[in-house]
Amino acid sequence: MTITFNELRKIKDSLPDGSMKKIANELNMSVETVRNYFGGSNYDDGETVGIHLEKGPNGGIVVLDDTTILDMAKDILERKGVS
């Protein structure tokens, strides 16, 4: 899947408090790994998770190898009433 970096960050920034931890717990990964998925860069405490960044307009393009984390974030936002 391809998404702009700004769109990805908007989704992350719209998540309610505790969402990163909830996603991490459900997927059995560190919170830092989930944050890295959304553009973070803490590789001491987290891992990379199949995102590829290409510079350009709107923060550039992000290619996601796996959309599981994104899908979970969108589901949380839908339940919160944010679209």
Buried (B, 14 or more C-beta within 10 A) or exposed (E): EEBBBBEBBEBBEBBEEEBBEBBBEEBEBBBBBBBBBBBBEEEEEBEEBEBEEEEEEEBBBBEBEEBBBBEBBBEBBEEEEEE
